[in-house]
């Protein structure tokens, strides 16, 4: 497995506070067009109040910029390199090309004040390398679910040691949920912490003038369909039973994952075509339209941090059913939906039955307002900007 880090630079405001260099262990590629898209959203939020820049060194084929959803103000610096068999050689070459991009950005876009790394390994090591040469501080946003107890990932000792080195030299660690913060602390990452959540684009995710009132209730599920993670089989199992006693629902599945496998599973479980639809991944604008036409959302994950699709659904004024995993219950309170235990199909069936009959009891305006106030570009960008100021002032 080869790792790559991306650095993102974009300009938004003339009255910016600082020049922020974004680097990330995950970034969209031709092979994985949605990898790390939430990192881009964080960069866009930071750019509300700062000048931000991106660069991407990748072993994977670079994605066509026309297919990369970034605000027009972002200027992206990229370099694709060929991998070698030896990981140490690959890492040294990655450092070299990131250093070249850093110098290019510094010359063409102006002096960089702070580095914002995303996902500790290996991005923090790139940030640390630049810090040792230049003295520029860095913070780290963390999104990885591998620290969570339900998805504990075993890593080689050298990876653990390098990750700890990168994390300990950061000025602050910024997990996206309180739950992830606790998991990182339990994993031994010692540093100051500030929880800053994922961000949503309110231009795409907003409430409709009126709620859908059709007799067939539309349930929406958006995920990568990886069953060990999202437990899509469990959702199909429940709805296959439910359709035998009521006919007033349609599950709409949207994914960039293995749709054919789930289609085959639904056929095997005898879930009729008039109760399930499948759609490939949609643009944010189109996804917002589907949310607004839906009555509620269902997630049945075995583990999560804070899924972007959950806060996007709430921003569109629709309640959700979700498992009590990760940081979801920090935001999905009883006035916004229903929390159930992971893998509890009986509880899921009861929740769907209840939601089909009572979805109208949830306050659409309140759902939207909560998401807008908590996860907007302005809210998240302001949190990052305050942190940048705090870190940079300490260096003076």
C-alpha positions in Angstrom: 0.0 0.0 0.0 1.3 3.4 -0.9 0.5 6.6 1.0 0.3 10.0 -0.5 -0.3 13.5 1.0 -2.0 16.4 -0.6 -1.5 20.1 -0.1 -4.3 22.5 -1.0 -4.0 26.2 -1.8 -6.9 28.5 -2.6 -7.5 32.2 -2.3 -10.9 33.6 -1.3 -10.7 36.9 0.4 -8.4 39.9 -0.1 -8.7 40.7 3.7 -7.5 37.2 4.7 -5.8 36.7 8.1 -3.2 34.1 7.3 -1.8 32.0 4.4 -2.7 28.4 5.3 -1.2 25.4 3.6 -3.5 22.4 3.6 -1.9 18.9 3.4 -3.8 15.6 3.6 -3.2 11.9 3.7 -6.3 11.4 1.6 -7.2 13.3 -1.6 -9.5 12.6 -4.5 -7.9 10.7 -7.4 -9.0 9.1 -10.6 -9.4 5.8 -8.9 -11.1 7.2 -5.7 -12.8 10.4 -6.7 -14.5 10.8 -3.3 -11.5 10.1 -1.1 -10.9 12.9 1.3 -13.6 15.2 -0.1 -14.4 16.3 3.4 -10.9 17.7 3.6 -11.6 19.9 0.7 -14.7 21.2 2.5 -12.6 22.0 5.6 -10.1 23.9 3.4 -13.0 25.9 1.8 -14.3 26.7 5.3 -10.8 27.9 6.4 -10.7 30.0 3.2 -13.7 32.1 4.4 -11.3 34.0 6.6 -7.8 33.1 5.3 -5.8 32.6 2.2 -5.6 28.9 1.7 -3.5 26.8 -0.7 -3.5 22.9 -1.9 -0.8 20.7 -3.3 -1.2 17.0 -4.1 1.6 14.5 -4.5 0.1 11.2 -5.5 1.0 7.7 -6.7 -2.6 7.3 -8.0 -3.6 8.9 -11.4 -4.6 12.5 -10.8 -8.3 13.3 -11.1 -9.4 15.6 -13.9 -9.7 19.0 -12.4 -13.1 19.4 -14.2 -14.4 16.6 -12.0 -12.9 18.0 -8.8 -15.5 19.9 -6.8 -13.5 22.8 -5.3 -14.5 26.4 -5.2 -13.1 28.4 -8.2 -10.7 30.4 -5.9 -8.7 27.3 -5.0 -5.4 27.0 -6.8 -4.3 23.4 -6.9 -0.7 22.3 -7.2 -0.2 18.6 -8.1 2.5 16.1 -8.9 2.0 12.4 -9.8 4.9 10.2 -9.2 5.6 6.5 -9.8 5.8 4.2 -6.8 8.9 2.0 -6.0 8.8 -1.3 -4.3 10.6 0.0 -1.2 8.4 2.0 1.1 11.3 4.1 2.6 12.3 5.2 -0.9 8.7 6.1 -1.7 8.5 8.2 1.5 11.8 10.0 0.8 10.6 10.9 -2.7 7.3 12.1 -1.3 9.1 14.4 1.1 11.2 15.7 -1.8 8.3 16.5 -4.0 6.3 18.1 -1.3 9.2 20.3 -0.4 9.4 21.4 -4.1 5.7 22.2 -4.1 6.1 24.0 -0.8 8.8 26.2 -2.3 6.8 26.8 -5.4 3.7 27.8 -3.4 5.8 30.1 -1.2 7.2 31.9 -4.2 4.0 32.1 -6.3 1.4 32.6 -3.6 3.3 34.3 -0.8 4.7 33.3 2.6 2.9 30.4 4.3 2.0 31.1 8.0 0.7 27.8 9.2 0.2 24.2 7.9 -3.1 22.4 8.3 -2.5 18.7 8.0 -5.4 16.2 7.7 -5.2 12.6 8.9 -2.2 12.0 11.1 -0.4 9.4 9.1 1.5 10.2 6.9 0.5 13.9 6.5 1.8 15.0 9.9 5.3 13.8 8.9 5.2 16.0 5.9 4.2 18.9 8.1 6.9 18.0 10.6 9.5 17.9 7.9 8.6 21.4 6.7 8.4 22.7 10.3 12.0 21.4 11.1 13.3 23.3 8.1 11.2 26.5 8.2 9.9 26.7 11.8 6.3 27.0 10.5 3.8 25.4 13.0 1.1 22.9 12.1 -2.2 21.6 13.3 -3.8 18.3 12.5 -7.5 17.5 11.7 -8.3 13.9 12.2 -11.1 12.0 10.5 -9.9 8.4 10.6 -12.2 5.8 12.2 -9.4 3.3 12.8 -8.9 4.6 16.4 -12.5 3.8 17.4 -13.0 0.6 19.5 -15.6 -0.8 17.0 -13.1 -0.4 14.2 -9.7 -0.8 15.9 -7.1 -1.2 13.1 -3.9 -2.9 13.9 -0.9 -1.0 12.5 2.8 -1.9 12.3 4.9 -0.6 15.1 6.8 1.8 12.9 3.6 3.4 11.7 2.4 3.8 15.3 5.8 5.4 16.3 5.8 7.7 13.3 2.2 8.8 13.8 3.0 9.5 17.5 6.0 11.6 16.4 3.9 13.6 13.9 1.1 14.2 16.4 3.2 15.2 19.3 5.0 17.9 17.3 1.7 19.5 16.2 0.4 22.6 17.9 -3.1 21.1 18.3 -5.1 18.0 17.3 -8.5 18.6 15.9 -10.7 15.5 15.8 -14.2 15.9 14.2 -16.1 14.5 17.2 -15.7 14.2 21.0 -15.9 10.5 20.6 -12.9 10.5 18.2 -11.0 12.7 20.6 -11.5 10.2 23.4 -10.4 7.3 21.1 -7.2 9.3 20.1 -6.4 10.0 23.8 -6.9 6.3 24.6 -4.5 5.5 21.7 -1.8 7.5 23.4 -1.8 10.8 21.4 -0.7 13.4 24.0 -1.4 17.0 22.9 -3.8 19.8 23.2 -7.2 19.1 21.5 -9.9 21.2 19.9 -12.9 19.4 18.4 -13.9 21.0 15.1 -16.6 19.1 13.1 -17.1 18.4 9.4 -18.6 21.1 7.3 -21.6 21.3 4.9 -22.4 23.5 2.0 -25.7 25.3 2.7 -25.9 26.3 -1.0 -26.7 22.6 -1.7 -28.3 21.5 1.5 -31.4 23.5 2.6 -35.0 22.9 3.3 -37.8 22.8 0.7 -40.7 25.2 0.9 -42.9 22.4 2.1 -42.3 18.8 3.2 -43.0 15.9 0.7 -46.6 14.7 1.2 -46.8 11.7 -1.2 -48.3 8.5 0.2 -45.2 6.5 -0.5 -42.6 7.6 2.0 -39.1 7.9 0.6 -36.3 6.6 2.9 -32.8 7.6 1.9 -29.5 5.8 2.5 -26.2 7.3 1.2 -22.9 5.3 1.8 -20.1 3.4 0.2 -22.1 0.2 0.8 -19.2 -1.6 2.5 -21.2 -4.1 4.6 -18.7 -4.5 7.4 -18.9 -0.7 7.9 -22.3 0.4 6.9 -24.3 -2.9 7.5 -26.4 -2.3 4.4 -27.4 -6.0 4.5 -29.1 -5.4 7.8 -31.2 -2.6 6.3 -32.2 -4.8 3.4 -33.1 -7.7 5.8 -35.4 -5.4 7.8 -37.1 -3.8 4.9 -37.6 -7.2 3.2 -39.6 -8.2 6.4 -41.3 -4.9 6.7 -42.7 -4.9 3.1 -44.7 -8.0 4.0 -46.8 -6.0 6.4 -46.8 -2.5 4.9 -46.4 -1.1 1.4 -46.0 2.7 2.0 -42.2 3.1 1.6 -39.4 3.2 -0.9 -35.7 2.9 0.0 -33.5 5.0 -2.2 -29.8 4.0 -2.1 -27.2 6.3 -3.4 -23.6 5.1 -3.6 -20.3 5.1 -5.4 -19.7 1.6 -4.0 -20.6 -2.0 -5.1 -24.3 -1.4 -6.1 -24.5 -4.7 -8.0 -23.7 -6.8 -4.9 -26.4 -5.0 -2.9 -28.9 -5.5 -5.8 -28.1 -9.2 -5.8 -28.6 -9.3 -2.0 -31.9 -7.5 -2.2 -33.1 -9.9 -4.8 -32.0 -12.9 -2.7 -33.9 -11.5 0.3 -37.0 -10.9 -2.0 -37.2 -7.1 -1.5 -39.4 -6.1 -4.4 -38.2 -3.5 -6.9 -41.0 -1.2 -6.0 -39.5 -0.9 -2.5 -35.8 -0.2 -3.4 -34.0 2.0 -6.0 -30.3 2.3 -6.7 -28.5 5.3 -7.9 -24.8 6.0 -8.5 -23.1 8.9 -6.7 -24.7 12.3 -7.3 -23.3 15.8 -7.2 -23.9 17.7 -4.0 -26.6 19.8 -5.7 -28.4 16.7 -6.9 -28.0 15.0 -3.6 -29.6 17.9 -1.9 -32.6 17.6 -4.2 -33.0 13.9 -3.2 -32.7 14.7 0.5 -35.5 17.4 0.1 -37.7 14.8 -1.6 -37.2 12.3 1.1 -39.1 11.8 4.4 -36.2 10.5 6.5 -32.7 8.9 6.4 -31.4 5.6 7.7 -27.9 4.7 8.7 -27.2 1.3 10.3 -23.4 1.6 10.6 -21.2 -0.6 12.8 -18.8 2.4 13.3 -18.6 6.0 12.3 -17.1 9.4 13.3 -19.6 11.9 12.1 -21.0 11.1 8.6 -21.3 14.2 6.4 -24.5 12.7 5.0 -26.1 12.9 8.4 -25.6 16.7 8.8 -26.5 17.2 5.2 -29.8 15.4 5.7 -30.6 17.5 8.8 -29.7 20.7 6.9 -32.4 19.6 4.4 -34.9 19.4 7.3 -35.3 15.6 7.4 -34.9 13.5 10.5 -32.7 10.4 10.7 -32.4 6.9 12.2 -28.9 5.9 13.1 -26.9 3.6 15.3 -25.3 4.8 18.5 -21.7 4.8 17.1 -18.9 7.4 16.9 -20.0 11.0 17.4 -23.5 10.6 16.0 -25.3 10.9 19.4 -23.5 14.2 20.0 -25.8 15.7 17.4 -28.7 13.3 16.7 -30.8 14.0 19.8 -34.4 12.8 20.2 -35.8 16.0 18.6 -33.8 15.2 15.4 -34.3 11.5 15.0 -33.9 8.0 16.6 -30.8 6.4 18.0 -30.6 2.6 18.1 -27.9 0.1 19.0 -25.6 -1.2 16.2 -26.7 -4.6 14.7 -30.1 -4.5 16.4 -32.4 -5.3 13.5 -35.5 -5.5 15.7 -34.8 -1.9 16.9 -34.2 -0.8 13.4 -37.6 -2.2 12.3 -39.4 -0.5 15.2 -37.6 2.8 14.4 -38.6 2.6 10.7 -42.2 1.8 11.6 -42.3 4.7 14.0 -40.7 7.1 11.6 -43.0 6.1 8.7 -46.0 7.1 10.9 -44.5 10.1 12.7 -41.9 11.8 10.5 -44.0 14.9 10.4 -43.6 15.4 14.1 -40.0 16.6 13.6 -39.4 20.3 13.2 -37.9 20.8 9.8 -36.8 24.4 10.5 -35.1 23.4 13.8 -33.2 20.6 12.1 -32.0 23.0 9.4 -31.1 25.7 11.9 -29.0 23.3 14.0 -26.9 22.2 11.1 -26.5 25.7 9.7 -25.3 27.1 13.1 -23.0 24.2 13.9 -21.6 23.0 10.5 -21.7 25.9 8.1 -18.6 27.1 6.3 -18.7 30.3 8.4 -19.0 28.4 11.8 -16.2 25.9 11.0 -14.0 28.4 9.3 -14.3 30.8 12.3 -13.2 28.0 14.6 -10.2 27.2 12.4 -9.3 30.9 12.1 -9.3 31.4 15.8 -7.1 28.4 16.3 -4.6 29.6 13.6 -4.4 32.9 15.4 -3.8 31.3 18.7 -1.0 29.0 17.3 0.7 31.7 15.4 0.7 34.2 18.2 2.4 31.6 20.4 5.2 31.4 17.9 5.9 35.1 17.9 
